[in-house]
Amino acid sequence: MPDHARPRRSALYMPASNPRAVEKSRSLACDVVILDLEDAVLPEAKEKARSDAVAAVTAGGFGRREVVIRVNALSTPWGEADLAAAAAGPDAVLAPKIRGPEDIAAYDRALASAPPNTRLWAMIETPQAILAIDAIAGAPSRLGALVMGINDLAKEVGARQTPGREPFQAAMALTVTAARAHNLTVLDGVHNEIDDLAALEAVCRQGADFGFDGKTLIHPSHLAICNAAFTPAAAEVTWARAVIAAFDAPENAGKGALRVEGRLAELLHRDQAARLVAIADAIVAAEAA
């Protein structure tokens, strides 16, 4: 399916060093599996985790799920070898601690041996990245997605993680805006409170309101709530189909604005409607598979 229409409501981190967890991820209701070589893996286990991640990608069996490897930073002792492992062909490589477009260029060069369809995803989790977000998102590269890293950003700026995430809303909005300006996917950061599902639902709804395509997660129990929050509502899909049909009607040819079911619809709404319907149809097809 086209990359812009691919559902990415839920992206679940799984430690690549835990083969049971990786095996379980093949049957979970997530849209993306992120095999983590970075934060979830102790230094002494990183080399084995890398080989396990390569084996998992090579073995496949993830069905409709995208498989992403989060590597260690190039500045670490493991980063270069992690990037070389991308030759196995994951759907994407997620690079941590991005600070500016020069980092995007460095990761792009390091992925020269990876298959052309392996995309680069970038963690947005440093103050420098927020201040350079447009240059990062627009850097010429195989960049396909921006992923918020609220935990690291909180540590870097010394902000408290409040229930409403007020200290990070400016960064969230800037990241979404940059992603949309450069036609990238954009994912919200994780929810730390594993058992507080009410708070999870609130931040998922908040992320959807901000315009995120989906959310990264740390526990399978979060999947159902996250998927529901980032699935287009039936009423939205119905109206989107009506907008598309109205602009496709011969009598409306050449018109830039229409009245559709009592609401104004402009050409920009038609483009939004087409994307929403494509995602909704892809979700229905994926969940029926």
Secondary structure, DSSP 8 states (H G I E B T S, - for coil): --GGGS--SEEEEEETT-HHHHHHHTTSS-SEEEEESSTTS-GGGHHHHHHHHHHHHHH---TT-EEEEE---TTSTTHHHHHHGGGG--SEEEE-S--SHHHHHHHHHHTTTS-TT-EEEEEE-SHHHHHTHHHHHTSSSSEEEEEE-HHHHHHHHT----TT-GGGHHHHHHHHHHHHHTT-EEEE-----TT-HHHHHHHHHHHHHHT-SEEEES-GGGHHHHHHHHS--HHHHHHHHHHHHHHHSGGGTT-SEEEETTEEEEHHHHHHHHHHHHHHHHHHHHHH-
